[in-house]
Amino acid sequence: VLQYNMLLDFTDRVAQVKAPRNASKEIYACMQYIQNHTNCQIGIDDVAGFIGKSRTYVTKKFRQETGESITDFIIKSKIRDAKRLLRSTGMTPNEYRNVHNEK
């Protein structure tokens, strides 16, 4: 079951990383970075630092090429990951808190 879930997770992540047609390599790298760090607290400065550009540059270029803000993309990526985890683990956030608070 674990291997099956890992395979589903991998294929789901590969499908999500499709770059928009007009996305540059920089913005595609930003998108991949965000999707690979959804379990961390990340922000625009982290993404900009990853590609070695300024916050202003990345913010403007990301919106031009994707049609959405980096912040919106981060939030959507985190929500998508949370949904995937809920599907694959079957545990609600409340159940998770209860299990981990009892230990």
C-alpha positions as CSV (number, residue, x, y, z in Angstrom):
1,V,0.0,0.0,0.0
2,L,2.8,2.4,0.8
3,Q,4.5,1.8,-2.5
4,Y,1.3,2.4,-4.3
5,N,0.7,5.7,-2.5
6,M,4.3,6.7,-3.3
7,L,3.7,6.0,-7.0
8,L,0.5,8.0,-6.9
9,D,2.2,10.9,-5.1
10,F,5.0,10.9,-7.7
11,T,2.7,10.8,-10.7
12,D,0.6,13.5,-9.1
13,R,3.6,15.8,-8.6
14,V,4.9,15.2,-12.1
15,A,1.5,16.2,-13.5
16,Q,1.5,19.4,-11.4
17,V,4.9,20.6,-12.6
18,K,3.8,21.3,-16.1
19,A,5.0,24.7,-17.0
20,P,2.8,27.2,-18.8
21,R,3.6,27.5,-22.5
22,N,5.3,30.9,-22.1
23,A,7.1,30.1,-18.8
24,S,10.8,30.7,-18.8
25,K,13.3,28.3,-17.2
26,E,13.5,30.7,-14.2
27,I,9.8,30.7,-13.5
28,Y,9.5,27.0,-14.1
29,A,12.3,26.5,-11.6
30,C,10.4,28.7,-9.2
31,M,7.3,26.6,-9.7
32,Q,9.2,23.4,-9.0
33,Y,10.8,24.9,-5.9
34,I,7.5,25.9,-4.5
35,Q,5.9,22.5,-5.2
36,N,8.8,20.7,-3.7
37,H,8.6,22.8,-0.5
38,T,4.9,22.8,0.3
39,N,5.7,21.3,3.7
40,C,7.8,24.3,4.6
41,Q,7.0,27.9,5.4
42,I,8.2,29.6,2.2
43,G,7.6,33.0,0.8
44,I,8.6,35.2,-2.1
45,D,12.0,35.9,-0.7
46,D,12.8,32.2,-0.5
47,V,11.8,31.7,-4.1
48,A,13.7,34.7,-5.3
49,G,16.8,33.6,-3.4
50,F,16.5,30.2,-5.0
51,I,17.0,31.6,-8.5
52,G,19.2,34.4,-7.3
53,K,17.0,37.3,-8.4
54,S,15.3,40.1,-6.5
55,R,11.9,39.9,-4.9
56,T,10.5,42.5,-7.3
57,Y,11.9,40.8,-10.4
58,V,10.5,37.4,-9.5
59,T,7.1,38.8,-8.4
60,K,6.6,40.7,-11.7
61,K,8.0,38.0,-14.0
62,F,6.0,35.2,-12.2
63,R,2.7,37.1,-12.7
64,Q,3.5,38.0,-16.3
65,E,4.3,34.4,-17.3
66,T,1.7,32.5,-15.2
67,G,-1.1,35.0,-14.8
68,E,-1.1,34.6,-11.0
69,S,0.9,35.9,-8.1
70,I,3.6,33.8,-6.4
71,T,1.6,34.0,-3.1
72,D,-1.5,32.5,-4.8
73,F,0.6,29.8,-6.4
74,I,2.2,28.9,-3.0
75,I,-1.2,28.7,-1.3
76,K,-2.7,26.6,-4.1
77,S,0.2,24.3,-4.1
78,K,-0.1,23.8,-0.3
79,I,-3.8,23.2,-0.5
80,R,-3.3,20.7,-3.4
81,D,-0.7,18.8,-1.3
82,A,-2.9,18.8,1.7
83,K,-5.8,17.3,-0.3
84,R,-3.5,14.7,-1.7
85,L,-2.3,13.8,1.8
86,L,-5.9,13.5,3.0
87,R,-6.7,11.2,0.2
88,S,-3.7,9.0,0.6
89,T,-3.6,8.8,4.4
90,G,-7.4,8.9,5.1
91,M,-6.7,10.8,8.3
92,T,-8.4,14.1,8.9
93,P,-6.4,17.0,10.4
94,N,-8.4,16.7,13.7
95,E,-7.5,12.9,13.9
96,Y,-3.9,13.8,13.2
97,R,-3.8,16.3,16.0
98,N,-5.5,13.9,18.4
99,V,-3.0,11.1,17.7
100,H,0.0,13.4,18.0
101,N,-1.2,15.2,21.1
102,E,-1.8,12.0,23.0
103,K,1.9,10.9,22.7
